[in-house]
Amino acid sequence: MIDTLTSTPFFGLGVTLLCWYLAVRFQKRTGLLICNPVLVASLLVIGIMLLFHIPLDNYNAGGSIIKLLLAPATAVLALNIYQQRAILKRNFWPVVLGCFVGSLVSMLLVQVLCRLFQAEASLNSLLPKSVTTAIAVSIAESSGGLPALTAASVIITGIEGAMLAPLFAKVFHVTDPVVEGVAIGACSHAVGTSKALEIGPLQGAMSSIALCVCGIITSILAMFF
């Protein structure tokens, strides 16, 4: 009975939307950084699947529809960039340089940690962890990495960035919205950008810009790793 109900595309799509709705409500009710909607919704979906022994293929029948929206959703960020184009023009080189340093440091740290923990086999999968999933998976596939591992690392990185960005901004006394937005977008891509949009429209715009620029830079740097 359960297998019949969960094998339809409506199950994966419906349970994802329901868990997301509950996660957003929960985050607003608690106000806690750790209650990030992406994290809470993911845990709810996993919990439902484990509780009712639902096969992953059944969930993907509808969940794959959401994956199709990933690339268009990323492209929509261009609208926010366009609206803040005057600010980008004034800060063009600092933004590009900041994104280059952020991308390079991220990839170098992945390489160091993979060697330290003897996980060189996962290097190509983890290198693009700080760019949005649509770009990261393409980079990993072209270099022989595992797309599933890449997607997981991207999600974890994004959730961590969204949770810790406001705290780090306070600890390091980051008050410039341009700097704050670029830092969030460079390290935690689309998930972090959603948090930056909550902080302020300028932070969101700069984070969107950093997300796109870092995707291009990381794609180029990956050829040399």
GICOR-V494540 format. One record per residue. N is the residue number from 1. SS is DSSP state (@ for helix, = for strand, . for the rest). PHI is phi in degrees with one decimal (* if undefined). BURIAL is + if it has 24 or more other C-alpha atoms within 12 Angstrom, else -. Layout:
# GICOR-V494540
N	SS	PHI	BURIAL
N	SS	PHI	BURIAL
This chain:
# GICOR-V494540
1	.	*	-
2	@	-63.2	-
3	@	-62.7	-
4	@	-66.0	-
5	@	-69.7	-
6	@	-86.2	+
7	.	-83.8	-
8	.	-84.6	-
9	@	-59.9	-
10	@	-66.8	-
11	@	-67.1	+
12	@	-59.1	+
13	@	-68.1	+
14	@	-67.3	-
15	@	-68.1	+
16	@	-66.2	+
17	@	-65.2	+
18	@	-65.3	-
19	@	-65.0	+
20	@	-65.8	+
21	@	-60.5	-
22	@	-64.6	+
23	@	-66.4	+
24	@	-64.4	+
25	@	-62.0	-
26	@	-66.0	-
27	@	-66.2	-
28	@	-67.7	-
29	@	-70.5	-
30	@	-87.1	-
31	.	72.1	-
32	.	-86.5	-
33	.	-63.9	+
34	.	-69.1	-
35	.	-90.0	+
36	.	-61.3	+
37	@	-56.6	+
38	@	-64.5	+
39	@	-67.0	+
40	@	-64.5	+
41	@	-63.6	+
42	@	-63.2	+
43	@	-65.2	-
44	@	-64.7	+
45	@	-62.7	+
46	@	-61.4	-
47	@	-62.1	-
48	@	-63.6	-
49	@	-66.6	+
50	@	-71.6	-
51	@	-64.1	-
52	.	-102.4	-
53	.	54.7	-
54	.	-89.7	+
55	.	-63.4	-
56	@	-61.5	-
57	@	-61.4	-
58	@	-65.7	+
59	@	-65.7	+
60	@	-66.0	+
61	@	-57.5	+
62	@	-107.9	+
63	@	-63.1	+
64	@	-65.1	-
65	@	-64.2	-
66	@	-66.5	-
67	@	-60.4	-
68	@	-63.0	-
69	@	-85.8	-
70	@	-63.3	-
71	@	-64.3	-
72	@	-60.5	-
73	@	-63.9	-
74	@	-66.7	+
75	@	-65.8	-
76	@	-63.2	-
77	@	-60.5	+
78	@	-60.7	+
79	@	-62.0	-
80	@	-65.8	+
81	@	-63.9	+
82	@	-61.3	-
83	@	-67.0	-
84	.	-110.4	+
85	@	-63.0	-
86	@	-65.4	-
87	@	-67.8	+
88	@	-62.6	+
89	@	-62.5	-
90	@	-72.3	-
91	.	-118.0	-
92	@	-58.0	-
93	@	-68.8	-
94	@	-59.1	-
95	@	-67.3	+
96	@	-62.2	+
97	@	-64.6	-
98	@	-62.3	+
99	@	-67.1	+
100	@	-63.7	+
101	@	-64.0	+
102	@	-61.5	+
103	@	-66.3	+
104	@	-64.7	+
105	@	-63.0	+
106	@	-59.1	+
107	@	-71.4	+
108	@	-66.3	+
109	@	-65.5	-
110	@	-61.0	+
111	@	-64.1	+
112	@	-63.8	-
113	@	-67.8	-
114	@	-63.7	-
115	@	-71.3	-
116	@	-63.9	-
117	.	-98.8	-
118	.	53.6	-
119	.	-121.3	-
120	@	-59.2	-
121	@	-63.1	-
122	@	-97.4	+
123	@	-57.6	+
124	@	-64.6	+
125	@	-79.4	+
126	@	-97.2	+
127	.	-53.9	+
128	.	-89.8	+
129	.	-62.6	+
130	.	-99.2	+
131	.	-117.6	+
132	.	-62.2	+
133	@	-55.2	+
134	@	-57.5	+
135	@	-79.0	+
136	@	-60.5	+
137	@	-63.9	+
138	@	-64.0	+
139	@	-64.2	+
140	@	-63.8	+
141	@	-63.3	+
142	@	-70.3	-
143	.	-107.7	+
144	.	86.8	-
145	.	-82.0	+
146	.	-96.6	+
147	@	-56.4	+
148	@	-64.1	-
149	@	-66.7	+
150	@	-62.4	+
151	@	-60.1	+
152	@	-64.1	+
153	@	-67.0	+
154	@	-66.1	+
155	@	-63.2	+
156	@	-62.3	+
157	@	-61.3	+
158	@	-64.4	+
159	@	-64.9	+
160	@	-61.4	+
161	@	-63.0	+
162	@	-64.8	+
163	@	-75.1	+
164	@	-97.5	+
165	@	-55.3	+
166	@	-60.8	+
167	@	-65.9	-
168	@	-64.8	-
169	@	-61.7	+
170	@	-73.0	-
171	@	-61.9	-
172	.	-97.6	-
173	.	54.5	-
174	.	-86.0	-
175	.	-113.8	-
176	.	-74.3	-
177	@	-63.1	+
178	@	-66.3	+
179	@	-62.3	+
180	@	-62.8	+
181	@	-65.7	+
182	@	-63.7	+
183	@	-62.8	+
184	@	-66.4	+
185	@	-66.3	+
186	@	-71.0	+
187	@	-106.1	+
188	@	-136.6	+
189	@	40.1	+
190	@	-68.8	+
191	@	-64.5	+
192	@	-65.2	+
193	@	-62.7	+
194	@	-61.7	+
195	@	-71.9	+
196	@	-62.7	+
197	@	-64.8	+
198	@	-70.1	-
199	@	-68.2	+
200	.	178.6	-
201	@	-63.6	+
202	@	-69.4	+
203	@	-60.3	+
204	@	-64.3	+
205	@	-64.9	+
206	@	-68.7	+
207	@	-66.8	+
208	@	-62.5	+
209	@	-62.9	+
210	@	-62.8	+
211	@	-58.0	+
212	@	-69.9	+
213	@	-64.0	+
214	@	-65.2	+
215	@	-62.7	+
216	@	-66.9	+
217	@	-64.1	+
218	@	-63.4	+
219	@	-61.3	+
220	@	-75.9	-
221	@	-64.4	+
222	@	-60.7	+
223	@	-70.3	-
224	@	-104.4	-
225	.	-104.3	+
